[in-house]
Amino acid sequence: MSRRRRRKPPQDPIEVMIDDLSHDGRGVATWEEKKVFIHGALPGERILARLTDRKRSYDEGETLEVLEASPDRVEPQCPHFGQCGGCSLQHLAGHRQIESKQNTLLQNLERIGKVVPKEIWEPLTGPSWHYRRKARLSVRYVHKKERVLVGFRERYGRFVADMQECHVLDLRIAEQLSALSQLILTMDARRTIPQLEVACGDESCALIFRHMEALSNADLDKLRGFARQTGIAVLLQPKGPATIHCLEPESLELSFRIPDYNIKMVFKPSDFVQVNAEINLRMIARVMELLDPQADDRVLDLFCGLGNFTLPIASRALEVVGIEGERDLVRRAEANAALNQLDNARFHAADLTQDPAAAPWLRNPYNKMLLDPPRSGAEFILPHVAASGANRLVYVSCHPASLARDAGILVHQFGFRLLGAGVMDMFPHTGHVESIALFERDG
């Protein structure tokens, strides 16, 4: 049997009407009885597009000209929008962005999970510019132009975007993009620095320089000078994450505060923390409102990380147990509990993708539970969640499809009711959907 050859995209532009917006921010049209996903197009628009790829069940393209514009189209704030892959929705009005994300969540719940929330909550929104306190930036030395590019990757991911400014990075870092390009250009190691990792706390920022070869003394001096001049800490990573260490200053503490609970959270530059500081505080407040921890509650917090939710819960509940797969994060969570004098918060390291049936922490009684899993969701742990006796469950999700799947399991297999759901604008101007849901069952 001969293999079917993929047809090449036509050279001539096509004219289409845009019917919908995909989960990643592309306009959706129909052409020759196939769906076409088109960068830069919005629902209700008539456009000229160029097809860039043809697949068996759908095509891909990009907008060449907007013939009839949507009333929701706005001028992107960043001049690099369309080339840089860091944002995909700057051309859509902010209130429409969050409406689209809410629709994505509800459609996923109904289509995948076969569930409908009793209540649909107003989205949690916050600052839409300079909100990113964590990021990974690519670095590339361009020999022909004698330049170094520092930024997010281009939309198709092959090259580093040529960025002189960024409107979503923490302003303390965004203001240094050009200086970083010039700094690395002058270094002996300009060809062997592939990435910078950004981490910002409330009071200070850090940059982790990944370098593939040992740095010369001259390069080390230049990095120290940059750190002293800007106040941004410089760390080095010669190999894996375990090799990250401070260059200037010699030691570093990054932290953020949760003022409503008088909690200080200390973290390492490579640790996972929620990207949007303001939305994180509002998300914690929403979790506490929904979970409603009381003085006699025992709460289990799965995928707890540094204790972002665990410690606020501990300030109200009788006891809270946090479970996290990364042992380093568990150690940091324990240190944060001690720092904040919360001795009713306990932490355990456990791989929640493996069967935890024999784990002693699972045999404890809990009446409330919080889940904040990675993109893959919490499907494997749900039978143990159901067996725990908890009758109130708050689920924080970074991927609406996995939340929808897990919601279907909780409702249809384990007798929970989906009382409410809504989205949180953790990543404005992107297609990323962060959401939260409340489940209850008769106890």
C-alpha positions as CSV (number, residue, x, y, z in Angstrom):
1,M,0.0,0.0,0.0
2,S,1.5,3.4,-1.0
3,R,1.8,6.0,1.7
4,R,-0.5,9.0,1.1
5,R,1.5,12.0,0.3
6,R,0.7,15.3,2.1
7,R,-0.5,17.9,-0.3
8,K,1.5,21.1,-0.4
9,P,-0.3,24.3,0.7
10,P,-1.6,26.4,-2.2
11,Q,0.5,29.4,-3.2
12,D,-2.4,31.7,-3.6
13,P,-4.1,33.3,-0.6
14,I,-7.5,32.0,0.5
15,E,-10.4,34.2,1.7
16,V,-12.3,32.8,4.7
17,M,-14.7,33.8,7.5
18,I,-13.5,33.1,11.1
19,D,-16.1,31.3,13.1
20,D,-14.4,30.6,16.4
21,L,-11.2,30.9,18.5
22,S,-9.1,27.9,19.3
23,H,-7.7,27.1,22.7
24,D,-4.3,28.5,21.7
25,G,-5.6,31.7,20.3
26,R,-5.9,31.0,16.6
27,G,-8.9,31.8,14.5
28,V,-10.9,28.8,13.3
29,A,-12.4,28.8,9.8
30,T,-13.6,26.1,7.3
31,W,-12.1,25.8,3.9
32,E,-12.7,22.9,1.4
33,E,-14.7,21.1,4.2
34,K,-11.7,21.2,6.6
35,K,-11.0,23.2,9.7
36,V,-8.2,25.8,9.3
37,F,-6.4,27.2,12.3
38,I,-5.2,30.7,11.4
39,H,-2.7,32.8,13.4
40,G,-3.7,36.5,13.9
41,A,-7.4,36.0,13.1
42,L,-10.5,36.6,15.4
43,P,-14.1,35.4,15.3
44,G,-16.4,37.3,13.0
45,E,-13.5,38.5,10.7
46,R,-13.2,38.1,7.0
47,I,-9.6,37.6,6.1
48,L,-7.1,36.7,3.5
49,A,-4.8,33.9,4.7
50,R,-1.9,31.9,3.6
51,L,-1.9,28.2,4.3
52,T,1.3,27.1,5.9
53,D,0.7,23.4,6.5
54,R,-1.9,20.8,5.4
55,K,-2.7,17.8,7.6
56,R,-5.1,14.9,7.3
57,S,-7.9,16.4,9.4
58,Y,-7.1,20.1,9.5
59,D,-4.9,22.9,7.9
60,E,-2.9,25.7,9.4
61,G,-2.4,29.2,8.2
62,E,-1.6,32.8,9.0
63,T,-3.4,36.1,8.4
64,L,-2.2,38.2,5.4
65,E,-4.9,40.8,5.5
66,V,-8.0,41.6,7.6
67,L,-10.8,42.5,5.1
68,E,-13.5,42.9,7.8
69,A,-12.2,43.4,11.4
70,S,-13.8,42.3,14.6
71,P,-14.9,45.1,16.9
72,D,-12.9,43.2,19.6
73,R,-9.6,43.7,17.7
74,V,-7.1,46.0,19.3
75,E,-3.7,47.2,18.4
76,P,-1.1,45.0,20.1
77,Q,1.0,46.9,22.7
78,C,4.2,45.0,21.9
79,P,5.9,45.7,18.5
80,H,7.2,42.1,18.5
81,F,3.7,40.5,18.7
82,G,3.2,38.1,15.8
83,Q,6.8,37.1,15.7
84,C,7.5,36.4,19.3
85,G,5.8,33.3,20.7
86,G,5.5,34.6,24.2
87,C,2.0,36.0,23.6
88,S,-0.8,34.9,21.2
89,L,-3.8,37.2,22.0
90,Q,-2.5,40.8,22.3
91,H,-4.7,41.6,19.3
92,L,-7.9,40.7,21.2
93,A,-9.4,43.0,23.8
94,G,-8.7,41.9,27.4
95,H,-12.3,41.3,28.4
96,R,-12.8,39.1,25.4
97,Q,-9.6,37.1,26.1
98,I,-10.9,36.1,29.5
99,E,-14.4,35.4,28.1
100,S,-12.8,33.1,25.6
101,K,-11.0,31.2,28.3
102,Q,-14.2,30.8,30.4
103,N,-15.9,29.4,27.3
104,T,-13.0,27.0,26.8
105,L,-13.3,25.7,30.3
106,L,-17.1,25.3,30.1
107,Q,-17.0,23.6,26.7
108,N,-14.3,21.2,28.0
109,L,-16.3,20.3,31.1
110,E,-19.4,19.6,29.0
111,R,-17.7,17.8,26.1
112,I,-15.1,15.8,27.9
113,G,-16.4,15.4,31.4
114,K,-20.1,15.4,30.6
115,V,-20.6,17.8,33.5
116,V,-22.1,21.3,34.0
117,P,-21.2,23.4,37.1
118,K,-24.1,24.5,39.2
119,E,-22.5,28.0,39.3
120,I,-20.2,29.8,36.9
121,W,-18.0,32.2,38.8
122,E,-16.8,35.6,37.6
123,P,-13.2,35.2,36.3
124,L,-10.3,36.3,38.6
125,T,-8.4,39.0,36.8
126,G,-5.4,41.2,37.6
127,P,-2.6,43.2,36.0
128,S,-2.2,42.3,32.3
129,W,1.2,43.8,31.7
130,H,4.6,43.0,33.3
131,Y,3.1,40.2,35.3
132,R,5.6,37.4,34.6
133,R,7.9,36.8,37.6
134,K,9.1,33.5,36.2
135,A,10.3,32.8,32.6
136,R,12.8,30.9,30.5
137,L,14.4,33.0,27.9
138,S,16.5,31.7,25.0
139,V,19.8,33.1,24.0
140,R,21.4,32.9,20.5
141,Y,24.6,34.4,19.1
142,V,24.1,35.5,15.4
143,H,27.6,35.5,13.9
144,K,26.6,37.2,10.6
145,K,25.1,40.1,12.4
146,E,27.4,40.1,15.4
147,R,24.4,40.3,17.7
148,V,23.0,38.2,20.6
149,L,19.3,37.7,20.7
150,V,17.7,37.3,24.2
151,G,14.0,36.5,24.4
152,F,11.2,34.1,23.9
153,R,11.2,31.8,20.9
154,E,9.5,32.8,17.8
155,R,5.9,31.7,17.2
156,Y,6.9,28.5,15.4
157,G,9.6,27.7,18.0
158,R,12.7,27.3,15.8
159,F,14.4,30.6,16.4
160,V,14.8,33.1,19.1
161,A,12.7,36.2,18.6
162,D,14.6,39.4,17.9
163,M,13.2,41.4,21.0
164,Q,14.2,44.8,22.2
165,E,11.3,45.0,24.7
166,C,8.8,42.8,26.4
167,H,5.5,43.9,28.0
168,V,4.8,40.8,30.0
169,L,8.1,40.1,31.8
170,D,8.6,41.6,35.3
171,L,9.6,45.2,34.5
172,R,12.9,44.8,36.5
173,I,13.9,42.2,33.9
174,A,12.2,43.7,30.8
175,E,14.2,46.9,31.2
176,Q,17.4,44.9,30.9
177,L,16.8,42.9,27.7
178,S,19.0,45.1,25.5
179,A,21.7,45.3,28.2
180,L,21.7,41.5,28.5
181,S,22.2,41.2,24.8
182,Q,25.1,43.6,24.8
183,L,26.6,41.9,27.9
184,I,26.6,38.4,26.4
185,L,27.9,39.7,23.1
186,T,31.0,40.9,24.9
187,M,31.6,37.6,26.6
188,D,34.0,34.9,25.5
189,A,31.1,32.4,26.1
190,R,28.6,34.2,23.8
191,R,28.3,31.0,21.7
192,T,27.8,28.7,24.6
193,I,25.1,30.4,26.7
194,P,21.8,28.9,25.4
195,Q,19.3,30.2,28.0
196,L,18.5,32.5,30.9
197,E,16.0,31.6,33.6
198,V,14.1,34.5,35.3
199,A,12.9,34.4,38.9
200,C,11.6,37.4,40.7
201,G,10.4,37.8,44.3
202,D,8.7,40.8,45.9
203,E,12.0,42.4,46.8
204,S,14.6,41.0,44.4
205,C,15.2,39.3,41.0
206,A,17.6,36.7,39.8
207,L,18.9,35.4,36.5
208,I,20.3,31.9,36.0
209,F,22.8,31.8,33.2
210,R,23.0,28.3,31.6
211,H,26.5,27.9,30.2
212,M,27.8,24.9,28.2
213,E,31.5,25.5,28.9
214,A,33.5,26.9,31.8
215,L,33.4,30.7,32.0
216,S,36.6,32.7,31.8
217,N,37.6,35.0,34.6
218,A,36.9,38.0,32.3
219,D,33.3,36.7,31.8
220,L,32.8,36.1,35.5
221,D,33.9,39.7,36.2
222,K,31.5,41.0,33.6
223,L,28.6,39.1,35.1
224,R,29.5,40.4,38.6
225,G,29.6,43.9,37.3
226,F,26.1,43.5,35.7
227,A,24.7,42.2,39.0
228,R,26.2,45.0,41.0
229,Q,25.1,47.7,38.6
230,T,21.5,46.5,38.2
231,G,20.8,44.8,41.6
232,I,19.7,41.6,39.8
233,A,21.4,38.5,41.2
234,V,23.4,36.4,38.8
235,L,23.5,32.6,39.3
236,L,25.3,30.1,37.1
237,Q,24.2,26.6,35.8
238,P,27.1,24.7,34.2
239,K,25.1,21.4,34.0
240,G,21.9,20.1,35.5
241,P,19.6,21.9,37.9
242,A,21.6,20.6,40.9
243,T,24.6,22.7,39.7
244,I,22.9,26.1,40.1
245,H,24.9,28.4,42.3
246,C,25.2,32.0,43.2
247,L,27.9,34.2,41.5
248,E,26.9,37.6,42.7
249,P,25.9,38.1,45.5
250,E,27.3,35.1,47.2
251,S,23.9,34.1,48.7
252,L,20.4,35.0,47.8
253,E,16.9,34.8,49.3
254,L,13.9,35.2,47.0
255,S,10.5,35.5,48.7
256,F,6.9,36.7,48.4
257,R,4.4,37.6,51.0
258,I,0.8,36.5,51.4
259,P,-0.4,39.5,53.4
260,D,-3.9,38.3,54.3
261,Y,-2.3,35.5,56.4
262,N,0.9,37.2,57.4
263,I,2.9,34.5,55.6
264,K,6.3,34.8,54.0
265,M,7.2,32.2,51.3
266,V,10.9,31.7,50.6
267,F,11.9,30.0,47.3
268,K,14.9,29.2,45.2
269,P,15.3,30.7,41.7
270,S,14.6,27.3,40.0
271,D,11.6,26.4,42.1
272,F,8.1,26.4,40.7
273,V,6.0,29.4,41.9
274,Q,2.9,30.8,40.3
275,V,3.9,33.1,37.5
276,N,1.5,36.0,38.2
277,A,2.0,37.3,41.7
278,E,-1.3,39.3,42.0
279,I,-3.4,36.5,40.6
280,N,-1.7,34.1,42.9
281,L,-2.9,36.1,45.9
282,R,-6.4,36.3,44.6
283,M,-6.3,32.6,43.8
284,I,-5.3,31.8,47.4
285,A,-8.2,33.9,48.6
286,R,-10.6,32.1,46.3
287,V,-9.3,28.7,47.5
288,M,-9.7,29.7,51.1
289,E,-13.2,30.9,50.5
290,L,-14.2,27.7,48.8
291,L,-12.4,25.3,51.1
292,D,-13.5,27.2,54.1
293,P,-11.1,25.6,56.6
294,Q,-12.4,25.5,60.2
295,A,-10.6,24.9,63.5
296,D,-11.6,21.2,63.5
297,D,-10.8,20.4,59.9
298,R,-8.1,18.0,58.7
299,V,-7.1,18.9,55.1
300,L,-5.0,17.0,52.6
301,D,-3.2,19.2,50.0
302,L,-2.0,17.2,47.0
303,F,0.7,18.5,44.7
304,C,1.5,21.1,47.3
305,G,4.8,22.5,46.0
306,L,6.3,25.1,48.4
307,G,3.1,25.2,50.5
308,N,1.6,28.1,48.5
309,F,-1.9,26.9,49.7
310,T,-0.9,24.6,52.5
311,L,0.4,27.4,54.9
312,P,-2.7,29.7,54.5
313,I,-4.9,26.6,55.2
314,A,-2.7,25.7,58.2
315,S,-3.4,29.2,59.7
316,R,-7.1,28.3,59.9
317,A,-7.4,24.4,60.1
318,L,-6.7,21.9,62.8
319,E,-4.2,20.1,60.6
320,V,-3.0,20.1,57.0
321,V,-0.8,17.5,55.2
322,G,0.9,18.5,52.0
323,I,2.1,16.0,49.5
324,E,4.7,16.8,46.8
325,G,6.7,14.8,44.4
326,E,9.9,16.8,44.5
327,R,11.9,16.3,47.7
328,D,13.6,19.7,47.4
329,L,10.3,21.4,47.4
330,V,9.2,19.4,50.4
331,R,12.2,20.6,52.3
332,R,11.5,24.2,51.3
333,A,7.8,23.8,52.3
334,E,8.9,22.4,55.8
335,A,11.3,25.4,56.1
336,N,8.5,27.8,55.2
337,A,6.2,26.3,57.8
338,A,8.9,26.6,60.4
339,L,9.6,30.2,59.3
340,N,5.9,31.1,59.8
341,Q,5.6,29.1,63.0
342,L,2.9,26.8,61.6
343,D,3.5,23.5,63.4
344,N,0.2,22.0,62.3
345,A,1.4,21.7,58.6
346,R,3.2,18.5,57.8
347,F,4.8,17.5,54.4
348,H,5.6,14.2,52.7
349,A,7.4,13.5,49.4
350,A,5.5,11.1,47.2
351,D,5.1,10.4,43.5
352,L,1.4,10.9,43.0
353,T,1.6,9.1,39.6
354,Q,2.3,5.9,41.5
355,D,0.0,3.9,43.7
356,P,0.1,5.5,47.2
357,A,-2.2,2.9,48.8
358,A,0.4,1.9,51.5
359,A,1.4,5.5,52.3
360,P,0.8,6.2,56.0
361,W,-0.4,9.8,55.2
362,L,-3.2,8.4,53.1
363,R,-4.6,6.4,56.1
364,N,-5.2,9.5,58.1
365,P,-8.8,10.9,58.2
366,Y,-9.4,14.0,56.1
367,N,-12.7,15.9,55.6
368,K,-11.4,18.4,53.0
369,M,-9.0,18.2,50.2
370,L,-7.1,20.5,47.7
371,L,-5.7,19.3,44.4
372,D,-3.3,21.5,42.3
373,P,-1.9,19.0,39.8
374,P,0.3,19.5,36.7
375,R,-1.1,19.6,33.2
376,S,-1.6,15.8,33.1
377,G,-4.2,16.2,35.9
378,A,-4.9,13.9,38.9
379,E,-6.6,10.9,37.3
380,F,-4.4,8.3,39.0
381,I,-5.0,9.6,42.5
382,L,-8.8,10.1,42.3
383,P,-9.8,6.7,43.6
384,H,-7.7,7.4,46.7
385,V,-9.3,10.9,46.9
386,A,-12.7,9.3,46.9
387,A,-11.7,6.7,49.5
388,S,-10.3,9.3,51.9
389,G,-13.7,10.3,53.2
390,A,-13.2,14.0,52.2
391,N,-16.6,15.5,51.2
392,R,-15.3,18.9,50.0
393,L,-12.7,19.1,47.3
394,V,-11.2,22.2,45.6
395,Y,-9.4,21.5,42.3
396,V,-6.9,24.1,40.9
397,S,-6.1,23.4,37.3
398,C,-3.6,24.6,34.6
399,H,-5.2,22.6,31.8
400,P,-9.0,22.6,31.3
401,A,-9.1,19.3,29.4
402,S,-7.5,17.3,32.3
403,L,-9.8,19.1,34.8
404,A,-12.8,18.2,32.6
405,R,-11.7,14.5,32.5
406,D,-11.2,14.4,36.2
407,A,-14.4,16.2,36.9
408,G,-16.3,13.6,35.0
409,I,-14.6,10.8,37.0
410,L,-15.4,12.6,40.3
411,V,-19.0,13.1,39.4
412,H,-20.0,10.0,37.5
413,Q,-17.8,7.4,39.3
414,F,-17.4,8.8,42.9
415,G,-20.6,10.7,43.6
416,F,-19.3,14.2,43.8
417,R,-21.3,17.2,42.6
418,L,-19.7,20.0,40.7
419,L,-20.9,23.1,42.6
420,G,-19.0,25.7,40.7
421,A,-16.1,26.5,38.3
422,G,-14.4,29.6,36.8
423,V,-11.2,30.7,35.3
424,M,-8.3,32.9,36.5
425,D,-6.2,35.0,34.2
426,M,-2.8,33.8,35.3
427,F,-1.3,34.3,31.8
428,P,-2.9,37.4,30.1
429,H,-2.4,37.6,26.3
430,T,-1.8,33.9,26.0
431,G,-4.2,30.9,25.4
432,H,-3.2,29.4,28.7
433,V,-6.3,28.6,30.8
434,E,-6.0,28.5,34.6
435,S,-9.2,27.4,36.4
436,I,-10.7,26.4,39.7
437,A,-13.6,24.1,40.6
438,L,-15.4,23.1,43.8
439,F,-16.8,19.5,44.3
440,E,-18.9,18.3,47.2
441,R,-20.6,15.0,48.1
442,D,-22.9,14.0,51.0
443,G,-20.8,13.2,54.0
